[in-house]
Amino acid sequence: MSREPLLVVLDIDETLIHTTSALAQPGIKALSLARLGMGEHSLLRPGLDDFLHHVHRHYPVGYYTAASRDYAEHILDAILPRHARPAFLLTRRNCTLRHRLEGGFFAAGGQSAFHEKNLAKVKRYGFRLERTVMVDDLPIGLRGNYGNLVPIRPFTGESDDDRLPRLARFLDALAAKRNMRFIEKRGWESVDPDDYPEWIIERPASLRALRVRAAQSAADSAPER
């Protein structure tokens, strides 16, 4: 019996690209944003072409960004393999703007607001959260779906960045497991890719975790508003 496909959801900014006015380092490809009336350009993370070919060949792939739809569509039109067909594109209008306070003060770095992404929205496309992961450089945006998060170091234009080839191998190892929400995915970037199959463990859930996940499942099964 074949296992249900793993849905891979990808953030865009600082996960796949970095938009800036700074000059690109040698070896970094840059994408013009002039068509959008922007004077900046987007730097492509090293290994992006091979990574996107790989994930679109092996998995259903969706994109979920806090950016505008025009911007996201422009980026995807430029970077996707010719025959790639994303399962969906969710943008800023599909996020909830949140404000956070810690100890009476705005959170670190003065970043008082963030866009929260609700992965329950993948259900409308026929996917289950147990077989869904989202790669994102901002964990706070997935605070309601930490069990599905694959965190990744933000890309800011470094020419020696090697995350995407390693990520492809990590996703392949994850796909062999059953429930993404029971797998600890933090720390994958510091693990030798050859060790991923043994490093990834569907950890037994504690009683508290079971209660939390039961509440999440109940919320997931509720009609979407």
C-alpha positions in Angstrom: 0.0 0.0 0.0 1.5 3.3 -1.1 1.9 6.1 1.4 -0.1 9.3 1.0 2.0 11.9 -0.8 3.8 14.5 1.4 2.6 18.1 0.7 5.5 20.5 0.7 4.5 24.1 1.4 7.2 26.7 0.7 7.6 30.2 2.0 9.2 32.6 -0.6 11.1 35.6 0.9 14.2 34.7 2.9 13.4 31.0 2.2 13.9 30.8 -1.5 14.9 34.4 -2.4 16.0 37.6 -0.8 14.8 41.0 -2.1 17.2 43.8 -1.7 18.8 46.8 -3.3 22.3 45.5 -2.4 24.6 44.1 -5.1 24.6 40.4 -5.5 27.7 38.4 -4.4 29.6 36.6 -7.2 27.7 33.5 -8.3 24.3 34.7 -7.0 21.6 35.1 -9.6 19.4 38.1 -9.4 15.8 38.7 -10.7 14.7 42.2 -11.7 11.5 43.5 -10.1 11.2 46.5 -12.5 8.0 45.1 -14.0 6.4 45.6 -10.6 7.7 49.2 -10.4 10.3 48.3 -7.8 13.9 49.4 -7.9 15.1 46.4 -6.0 15.9 42.9 -7.2 15.5 39.4 -5.8 18.6 37.2 -5.1 18.1 33.5 -5.7 19.2 31.1 -3.0 22.0 28.9 -4.3 20.7 25.6 -5.5 17.2 26.9 -6.1 16.8 25.6 -9.6 17.8 22.0 -8.7 15.7 22.1 -5.5 12.5 23.2 -7.3 12.9 20.6 -10.0 13.3 18.0 -7.3 10.4 18.9 -5.1 8.0 19.4 -8.0 9.0 16.1 -9.5 8.4 14.2 -6.3 5.8 16.0 -4.3 2.7 18.2 -4.5 4.1 21.7 -3.8 2.2 24.7 -2.5 3.4 28.3 -1.8 2.4 30.4 1.2 3.8 33.9 1.6 3.0 37.0 3.5 3.8 39.0 0.4 1.3 40.4 -2.1 -0.1 38.2 -4.8 1.3 40.3 -7.7 4.8 40.0 -6.2 4.5 36.3 -5.5 3.2 35.5 -8.9 6.0 37.5 -10.5 8.6 35.6 -8.5 7.1 32.2 -9.2 6.7 32.8 -12.9 10.5 33.5 -13.0 11.8 30.7 -10.8 9.5 27.7 -11.3 10.5 24.9 -13.7 8.6 25.1 -17.0 6.2 22.3 -16.3 5.7 22.8 -12.6 2.1 23.3 -11.5 1.8 24.5 -7.8 -1.0 22.9 -5.9 -1.9 26.4 -4.6 -0.6 29.9 -3.9 -1.6 31.5 -0.6 -0.6 35.2 -0.1 -1.0 38.0 2.4 -4.8 38.0 2.1 -4.7 34.5 3.5 -2.7 35.5 6.5 -3.8 37.2 9.8 -1.9 40.2 11.0 -1.0 39.7 14.6 0.5 42.0 17.2 2.6 40.6 20.1 3.7 41.9 23.4 6.2 40.3 25.7 6.4 41.6 29.3 4.6 44.7 28.4 7.1 45.6 25.6 7.0 44.9 22.0 8.9 41.7 21.0 12.5 41.5 20.0 13.9 43.9 17.5 10.9 46.2 17.7 9.0 43.8 15.4 5.6 44.3 17.0 3.6 42.7 14.2 3.8 39.5 12.1 1.6 37.7 9.6 0.3 34.4 10.9 -0.2 31.6 8.4 -3.0 29.1 9.0 -2.1 25.7 7.5 -5.6 24.4 8.0 -6.3 26.2 4.7 -4.6 23.3 2.9 -7.6 21.1 3.6 -9.6 23.0 1.0 -7.2 21.5 -1.6 -7.6 18.0 -0.4 -4.5 17.7 1.9 -4.2 16.6 5.5 -2.0 18.2 8.0 -0.5 14.9 9.1 1.1 14.7 5.7 2.0 18.4 5.3 5.3 20.3 6.1 6.0 24.0 5.6 9.4 25.4 5.1 9.7 28.9 6.6 12.4 31.1 8.0 9.9 32.8 10.5 8.6 30.2 13.0 6.4 32.8 14.7 4.2 32.9 11.6 3.5 29.2 12.1 2.8 29.4 15.8 -0.5 27.5 15.4 1.2 24.8 13.3 4.6 24.2 14.8 4.2 20.5 14.3 4.3 21.0 10.5 7.2 23.5 10.5 10.6 22.8 8.9 12.5 25.9 10.0 15.3 27.2 7.8 17.9 29.8 8.3 17.0 33.1 6.6 18.7 33.7 3.3 20.1 37.2 2.9 22.3 36.8 -0.2 25.2 34.6 1.0 27.0 32.9 -1.9 28.1 30.0 0.3 24.6 29.1 1.4 24.0 25.3 1.1 20.6 24.8 2.7 18.5 23.9 -0.3 20.4 20.8 -1.4 20.3 19.6 2.2 16.6 20.4 2.5 15.8 18.3 -0.5 17.4 15.3 1.2 15.7 16.1 4.5 12.3 16.2 2.8 12.9 12.9 1.1 13.7 11.3 4.5 10.6 12.9 6.0 8.4 11.6 3.3 9.0 8.0 4.5 7.4 8.8 7.9 3.7 8.7 8.7 2.8 11.8 10.7 4.7 15.0 10.3 3.3 16.4 13.6 5.0 13.8 15.7 8.5 14.5 14.3 11.0 16.9 15.8 12.3 18.9 12.8 14.4 21.6 14.6 18.1 21.0 14.2 18.0 19.3 10.8 20.4 21.9 9.4 23.2 20.8 11.7 22.8 17.0 10.9 24.8 15.2 8.2 22.3 14.5 5.4 23.5 10.9 5.3 22.2 10.5 8.9 18.7 11.9 8.2 16.9 8.6 7.9 18.2 7.5 11.3 17.9 11.0 12.9 14.2 11.4 12.1 12.1 9.7 14.7 8.3 9.8 15.2 8.6 10.5 18.8 6.0 9.0 21.2 3.6 11.7 22.3 3.3 12.6 26.0 -0.1 12.8 27.6 0.0 16.6 27.4 1.0 16.5 23.7 -1.8 14.0 23.0 -4.3 16.4 24.5 -2.9 19.3 22.5 -3.0 17.3 19.3 -6.5 16.2 20.0 -7.5 19.8 20.4 -5.7 20.6 17.1 -7.5 17.8 15.3 -10.8 19.0 16.6 -10.1 22.4 15.3 -8.8 21.1 12.0 -12.1 19.1 11.5 -14.2 22.2 12.2 -15.6 23.9 9.1 -13.2 26.7 7.8 -14.5 30.2 8.2 
